[in-house]
Amino acid sequence: MSYSVGQVAGYAGVTVRTLHHYDAIGLLVPGERSHAGHRRYGEADLDRLQQILFYRELGFPLDEVAALLDDPDADPRAHLRRRHELLTARIERLTKMAAAVEQAMEARRMGINLTPEERFEVFGDNDPEQHAEEAEARWGDTEAWAESQRRAANHTKEDWQRMQAESADWAERYGALMADGEPPTGERAMDLAEEHRQQINGWYYACGYEMHRCLGDMYVSDERFKAYYDALRPGLAEHLRDAISANAARHSS
């Protein structure tokens, strides 16, 4: 059984010109010729072509491919072992590349254009992507979410660091007023609740008083938010919720 150059080109997904070139340089010389002098490829030729294309896919120059295939000490099993080793190494490299690309895609999706090292430097263990899927599922169809994504995409590393510093300073002052016995309805507590709202306004999205009140309720009802705020000072989540509510009432009256 033999095949014409056109048939082989179609089977292998290469051009007739490529096969002519392989013939000209001695890399793949057809085992037969027709009475009219046309190239005819047998099963052994197809097997060699398969190996050529494999090594070419891995980036080997044609002269190196020829040297590999014409090695007198190599038997078919040796070629298979070599191909298996090369494929395994390539799969490992591609897996690492895919993981890196996936990480970059996720960072872009979250609008956080930072390297992993920069993200750890800024956020530490409080990675903002930790609950990304849930956040998108909950608010992904809202304008607030879209706006936060647009803004976050433009934040630099320095912006995120400044944001973290502002949040830390706010938390320290809020903890201090609680230590002083300030009630949630006190002026200092309501002023810091307003500052909290303005930080959201400035860094994330437009946050009106009713939305801020809803966030305050979530800080208590959602165990993770409650744990975050209560870790700053026990009872801070509920205290802040009440201060947010009092501040909203103050501005609506």
C-alpha positions as CSV (number, residue, x, y, z in Angstrom):
1,M,0.0,0.0,0.0
2,S,1.5,3.4,-1.0
3,Y,0.2,6.9,-1.1
4,S,0.7,9.9,-3.3
5,V,2.3,13.1,-2.1
6,G,-1.1,14.8,-2.1
7,Q,-2.6,12.1,0.0
8,V,0.2,12.2,2.6
9,A,0.0,16.0,2.8
10,G,-3.7,15.7,3.5
11,Y,-3.2,13.0,6.1
12,A,-0.4,14.8,7.9
13,G,-1.7,18.3,7.7
14,V,1.3,19.6,5.9
15,T,1.8,21.1,2.4
16,V,3.0,19.3,-0.7
17,R,5.9,21.8,-0.8
18,T,7.0,20.7,2.7
19,L,7.1,17.1,1.6
20,H,9.1,18.1,-1.5
21,H,11.5,20.0,0.7
22,Y,12.0,17.0,3.1
23,D,12.7,14.9,0.0
24,A,15.2,17.4,-1.4
25,I,17.2,17.5,1.9
26,G,17.1,13.8,2.4
27,L,15.0,13.9,5.5
28,L,12.0,12.0,4.1
29,V,12.8,10.3,0.8
30,P,9.7,8.4,-0.5
31,G,10.3,4.6,-0.7
32,E,8.8,4.3,-4.1
33,R,8.2,6.1,-7.4
34,S,5.4,5.5,-9.9
35,H,6.1,4.7,-13.5
36,A,5.7,8.3,-14.2
37,G,8.3,9.3,-11.6
38,H,5.8,10.5,-9.0
39,R,6.5,10.1,-5.3
40,R,4.8,7.2,-3.5
41,Y,5.0,6.9,0.3
42,G,4.8,3.6,2.1
43,E,3.9,2.8,5.7
44,A,7.5,3.2,6.9
45,D,7.6,6.6,5.3
46,L,4.5,7.6,7.1
47,D,6.0,6.4,10.4
48,R,9.1,8.5,9.7
49,L,7.0,11.5,8.8
50,Q,5.1,11.2,12.1
51,Q,8.4,11.2,14.0
52,I,9.6,14.2,12.0
53,L,6.5,16.2,12.8
54,F,6.7,15.3,16.4
55,Y,10.3,16.6,16.8
56,R,9.4,19.7,14.7
57,E,6.5,20.4,17.1
58,L,9.0,20.3,19.9
59,G,11.2,22.9,18.1
60,F,14.0,20.7,16.9
61,P,15.8,22.0,13.7
62,L,15.6,19.8,10.7
63,D,19.2,18.8,10.8
64,E,18.9,17.6,14.4
65,V,15.7,15.7,13.5
66,A,17.6,13.9,10.8
67,A,20.4,13.1,13.2
68,L,18.0,11.7,15.7
69,L,16.1,9.6,13.2
70,D,19.2,8.3,11.4
71,D,21.1,7.3,14.6
72,P,22.2,3.8,13.9
73,D,22.2,2.9,17.6
74,A,18.6,3.9,18.1
75,D,15.8,1.3,17.7
76,P,12.1,2.1,17.5
77,R,11.7,1.6,21.2
78,A,14.5,4.1,21.9
79,H,12.6,6.7,19.8
80,L,9.4,6.0,21.7
81,R,11.2,6.4,25.0
82,R,12.8,9.6,23.9
83,R,9.5,11.0,22.6
84,H,7.8,10.0,25.9
85,E,10.5,11.8,27.9
86,L,10.2,14.9,25.8
87,L,6.5,15.0,25.9
88,T,6.5,14.6,29.7
89,A,8.9,17.5,30.1
90,R,6.8,19.6,27.7
91,I,3.6,18.8,29.6
92,E,5.3,19.9,32.8
93,R,6.4,23.2,31.3
94,L,3.0,23.8,29.7
95,T,1.2,23.0,33.0
96,K,3.4,25.6,34.7
97,M,2.7,28.1,32.0
98,A,-1.0,27.4,32.1
99,A,-1.0,27.9,35.9
100,A,0.8,31.2,35.5
101,V,-1.7,32.4,32.8
102,E,-4.6,31.3,34.9
103,Q,-3.3,33.3,37.8
104,A,-2.9,36.3,35.6
105,M,-6.4,35.9,34.2
106,E,-7.9,35.7,37.7
107,A,-6.0,38.8,38.8
108,R,-7.3,40.6,35.7
109,R,-10.8,39.3,36.4
110,M,-10.6,40.7,39.9
111,G,-9.1,43.9,38.6
112,I,-6.0,43.5,40.8
113,N,-3.1,44.1,38.4
114,L,-0.4,42.9,40.9
115,T,2.2,40.2,40.8
116,P,1.8,37.4,43.4
117,E,4.7,38.9,45.3
118,E,3.2,42.4,45.3
119,R,-0.2,41.0,46.3
120,F,1.3,39.3,49.3
121,E,3.3,42.4,50.2
122,V,0.1,44.5,50.2
123,F,-2.5,42.1,51.5
124,G,-0.6,39.5,53.4
125,D,-2.9,36.6,54.3
126,N,-6.0,38.7,53.6
127,D,-6.0,38.0,49.8
128,P,-9.0,39.9,48.3
129,E,-9.5,37.1,45.7
130,Q,-10.3,34.6,48.5
131,H,-14.0,35.0,48.2
132,A,-14.1,36.4,44.7
133,E,-16.5,33.9,43.2
134,E,-19.0,34.3,46.0
135,A,-18.7,38.1,45.8
136,E,-19.3,38.0,42.1
137,A,-22.3,35.6,42.5
138,R,-23.8,37.9,45.1
139,W,-23.2,41.3,43.5
140,G,-21.9,40.6,40.0
141,D,-25.0,42.0,38.3
142,T,-25.0,45.3,40.2
143,E,-23.5,48.6,39.1
144,A,-21.6,48.8,42.3
145,W,-19.7,45.6,41.4
146,A,-19.0,46.9,37.9
147,E,-17.8,50.2,39.2
148,S,-15.5,48.5,41.8
149,Q,-14.0,46.4,39.0
150,R,-13.4,49.4,36.9
151,R,-11.7,51.3,39.7
152,A,-9.7,48.3,41.0
153,A,-8.3,47.8,37.5
154,N,-6.7,51.2,37.6
155,H,-5.2,50.9,41.2
156,T,-1.5,50.7,41.4
157,K,0.5,48.9,44.0
158,E,1.0,52.2,45.8
159,D,-2.8,52.8,45.7
160,W,-3.5,49.4,47.4
161,Q,-0.8,50.2,50.0
162,R,-2.3,53.6,50.7
163,M,-5.8,52.0,51.0
164,Q,-4.5,49.4,53.4
165,A,-2.8,52.1,55.5
166,E,-6.0,54.2,55.6
167,S,-8.0,51.1,56.7
168,A,-5.5,50.3,59.4
169,D,-5.5,53.8,60.7
170,W,-9.3,53.9,60.7
171,A,-9.4,50.5,62.6
172,E,-7.0,51.8,65.2
173,R,-9.0,54.9,65.9
174,Y,-12.3,53.0,66.0
175,G,-10.9,50.5,68.5
176,A,-9.7,53.4,70.6
177,L,-13.1,55.1,70.8
178,M,-14.6,51.7,71.8
179,A,-11.9,51.5,74.5
180,D,-13.0,54.9,75.7
181,G,-16.6,53.7,76.0
182,E,-18.0,55.7,73.1
183,P,-21.5,54.5,72.2
184,P,-22.4,53.8,68.6
185,T,-24.7,56.8,68.6
186,G,-21.8,59.1,69.8
187,E,-20.4,61.8,67.6
188,R,-17.0,60.2,67.3
189,A,-18.5,56.8,66.3
190,M,-20.8,58.3,63.7
191,D,-18.0,60.4,62.3
192,L,-15.8,57.3,61.9
193,A,-18.8,55.5,60.4
194,E,-19.0,58.3,57.8
195,E,-15.3,58.1,57.2
196,H,-15.8,54.3,56.6
197,R,-18.5,55.1,54.0
198,Q,-16.3,57.7,52.3
199,Q,-13.4,55.2,52.0
200,I,-15.8,52.9,50.1
201,N,-16.9,55.9,48.0
202,G,-13.3,56.8,47.2
203,W,-11.7,53.4,46.6
204,Y,-14.5,51.1,45.4
205,Y,-17.9,52.4,44.4
206,A,-20.6,55.0,45.2
207,C,-21.9,54.0,48.5
208,G,-25.1,55.8,49.7
209,Y,-26.4,55.7,53.2
210,E,-28.9,52.9,52.6
211,M,-26.3,50.8,50.9
212,H,-23.9,51.5,53.8
213,R,-26.6,50.4,56.2
214,C,-27.0,47.1,54.3
215,L,-23.2,46.6,54.5
216,G,-23.3,47.2,58.2
217,D,-26.0,44.5,58.6
218,M,-23.8,42.1,56.6
219,Y,-20.8,42.8,58.8
220,V,-22.8,41.1,61.6
221,S,-24.8,38.5,59.7
222,D,-21.9,37.2,57.7
223,E,-19.6,35.2,60.0
224,R,-16.5,36.0,57.9
225,F,-17.1,39.8,58.0
226,K,-18.0,39.6,61.7
227,A,-14.8,37.6,62.4
228,Y,-12.7,40.2,60.5
229,Y,-14.1,43.2,62.4
230,D,-14.2,41.4,65.8
231,A,-10.6,40.4,65.3
232,L,-9.8,44.2,65.3
233,R,-11.6,44.5,68.6
234,P,-14.2,42.2,70.2
235,G,-17.7,43.5,69.5
236,L,-16.5,45.9,66.8
237,A,-18.8,44.4,64.1
238,E,-22.0,45.1,66.0
239,H,-20.7,48.5,67.3
240,L,-19.9,49.6,63.7
241,R,-23.3,48.3,62.4
242,D,-25.1,50.5,64.9
243,A,-22.8,53.5,64.3
244,I,-23.5,53.1,60.5
245,S,-27.2,53.1,61.2
246,A,-27.0,56.1,63.5
247,N,-24.9,58.0,60.9
248,A,-27.4,57.2,58.1
249,A,-30.2,58.4,60.3
250,R,-28.3,61.6,61.2
251,H,-27.8,62.4,57.5
252,S,-31.4,61.6,56.5
253,S,-33.0,63.7,59.2
